[in-house]
């Protein structure tokens, strides 16, 4: 059975280097890395009194791992604006945080080789817990300066309205 319903001749999975990140209805420029979407469910063990040699397992609390987002340093202030909603150094005492709008839903889109959206996930109630404005600077290095944002989240789900696109052909 084919892994792909619309493009039945396709056998290769999607690649990990074509993606976009969107929040507030806009694509975030320059994103070069998005960490994995990881969900972990705690295992709760218990034993029954009549069966002392057998331990049973049940699902417990589910947690969602923070997601790291990286991009090259530029003049775009999108990361800093969001981080300043969580803690604004210029805010008055007691109102350092913008409690009304510091959380955002984020959309992560995986694209196929033709640039079509193939899969999308909605990441719920994100907020930045860590911001690295500048990396370690090294006069002997030859690398791009990278900003890093760590997003806490309360879960994610696949956007089922995004279906497999019909891939273009030269035929």
C-alpha positions as CSV (number, residue, x, y, z in Angstrom):
1,X,0.0,0.0,0.0
2,X,1.3,3.5,-0.9
3,X,2.2,6.0,1.8
4,X,0.7,8.7,-0.4
5,X,-2.9,8.7,-1.6
6,X,-2.8,11.5,-4.1
7,X,0.7,10.9,-5.4
8,X,0.7,7.1,-5.4
9,X,4.0,6.9,-7.4
10,X,5.8,8.8,-4.7
11,X,7.9,6.6,-2.4
12,X,10.1,9.2,-0.7
13,X,9.1,10.8,2.6
14,X,9.2,14.6,2.9
15,X,12.5,16.3,3.6
16,X,13.2,18.3,6.7
17,X,14.6,21.5,5.2
18,X,11.5,23.0,3.6
19,X,9.2,24.5,6.2
20,X,7.6,27.7,7.4
21,X,6.5,29.1,10.8
22,X,3.6,31.4,11.2
23,X,2.1,33.4,14.1
24,X,-0.3,36.3,14.2
25,X,-1.3,35.4,10.6
26,X,2.2,36.2,9.3
27,X,5.2,34.0,8.3
28,X,8.2,34.6,10.4
29,X,11.2,35.5,8.3
30,X,14.6,33.8,8.3
31,X,13.7,30.8,10.5
32,X,16.4,28.1,9.8
33,X,15.6,25.6,12.6
34,X,12.5,24.4,14.4
35,X,13.1,21.7,17.1
36,X,11.0,18.6,17.2
37,X,7.3,18.4,18.3
38,X,7.6,16.0,21.2
39,X,4.8,14.7,23.5
40,X,5.5,12.5,26.5
41,X,3.0,10.6,28.6
42,X,4.0,9.7,32.1
43,X,3.7,6.0,33.0
44,X,1.8,5.3,36.2
45,X,2.5,1.8,37.6
46,X,0.2,0.0,40.0
47,X,-0.1,-3.5,41.5
48,X,-3.2,-5.4,42.4
49,X,-3.1,-7.0,45.9
50,X,-4.1,-10.4,44.5
51,X,-1.3,-10.4,41.9
52,X,1.9,-9.3,43.7
53,X,4.2,-10.4,41.0
54,X,2.6,-8.4,38.2
55,X,2.9,-4.6,37.8
56,X,0.4,-2.9,35.5
57,X,0.9,0.4,33.7
58,X,-1.5,3.2,33.0
59,X,-1.1,6.5,31.1
60,X,-0.6,9.5,33.4
61,X,0.0,13.2,32.7
62,X,1.0,14.2,29.2
63,X,3.5,17.0,28.7
64,X,4.7,18.8,25.6
65,X,8.4,19.6,25.2
66,X,9.5,23.1,24.6
67,X,10.2,23.9,20.9
68,X,13.5,25.7,19.9
69,X,13.2,28.1,17.0
70,X,16.4,29.6,15.4
71,X,17.1,32.2,12.8
72,X,19.9,34.4,11.6
73,X,20.3,37.8,13.4
74,X,18.7,40.6,11.4
75,X,16.8,43.9,12.0
76,X,13.4,42.1,12.3
77,X,12.1,42.6,15.8
78,X,9.5,39.9,15.8
79,X,11.2,37.6,18.4
80,X,12.0,40.6,20.7
81,X,8.5,41.9,20.5
82,X,7.0,38.6,21.6
83,X,9.6,38.1,24.4
84,X,8.9,41.6,25.7
85,X,5.2,40.6,26.2
86,X,6.4,38.0,28.7
87,X,8.8,40.3,30.5
88,X,9.2,43.9,29.4
89,X,12.2,45.7,31.1
90,X,10.4,49.0,30.5
91,X,7.2,47.9,32.1
92,X,6.0,49.5,35.3
93,X,6.2,47.5,38.5
94,X,3.5,44.8,38.5
95,X,2.9,45.1,34.7
96,X,6.1,43.7,33.3
97,X,4.0,41.0,31.5
98,X,1.3,41.5,28.9
99,X,-1.0,38.8,30.4
100,X,-3.7,39.6,27.7
101,X,-1.6,38.5,24.7
102,X,1.7,36.9,25.6
103,X,0.5,33.5,24.3
104,X,0.0,32.7,20.7
105,X,-1.0,29.8,18.5
106,X,1.8,29.0,16.1
107,X,1.5,27.1,12.8
108,X,4.3,24.9,11.5
109,X,4.0,24.0,7.8
110,X,6.1,21.3,6.2
111,X,6.5,21.8,2.4
112,X,7.2,19.3,-0.4
113,X,10.0,19.9,-2.9
114,X,7.7,22.0,-5.0
115,X,7.0,24.4,-2.1
116,X,3.4,23.2,-1.6
117,X,2.2,22.8,2.0
118,X,2.1,19.1,2.6
119,X,1.5,18.8,6.4
120,X,0.8,21.5,9.0
121,X,0.6,21.4,12.8
122,X,-1.0,24.0,15.1
123,X,0.9,24.5,18.3
124,X,-1.3,25.8,21.0
125,X,-0.8,28.6,23.6
126,X,2.9,29.1,23.0
127,X,5.0,31.6,24.9
128,X,8.8,32.3,24.9
129,X,10.6,31.1,28.0
130,X,14.1,31.7,26.7
131,X,15.5,34.2,24.2
132,X,19.1,34.4,23.0
133,X,19.4,37.7,21.2
134,X,23.1,37.1,20.2
135,X,25.2,33.9,20.2
136,X,28.7,33.7,21.4
137,X,30.7,36.0,19.1
138,X,34.0,34.6,17.9
139,X,36.5,36.7,15.9
140,X,38.1,33.5,14.6
141,X,34.8,32.0,13.5
142,X,33.0,32.0,10.1
143,X,29.4,31.4,11.0
144,X,26.1,33.1,10.9
145,X,25.0,34.9,14.1
146,X,21.9,33.0,15.3
147,X,19.0,34.1,17.5
148,X,17.3,31.4,19.6
149,X,13.8,31.3,21.0
150,X,12.4,28.6,23.2
151,X,8.7,28.2,23.0
152,X,6.7,26.6,25.8
153,X,3.4,25.2,24.6
154,X,0.3,23.4,25.8
155,X,0.0,20.9,23.0
156,X,-0.1,20.6,19.3
157,X,-2.3,18.8,16.7
158,X,-2.1,18.1,13.1
159,X,-4.2,20.4,10.9
160,X,-6.4,17.9,9.1
161,X,-7.6,20.6,6.7
162,X,-4.2,20.4,5.0
163,X,-4.3,17.4,2.7
164,X,-1.7,15.9,0.4
165,X,-1.2,18.3,-2.5
166,X,-1.2,17.0,-6.1
167,X,2.5,17.3,-7.0
168,X,3.3,19.1,-10.3
169,X,4.7,17.1,-13.2
170,X,6.4,17.9,-16.6
171,X,4.0,15.7,-18.4
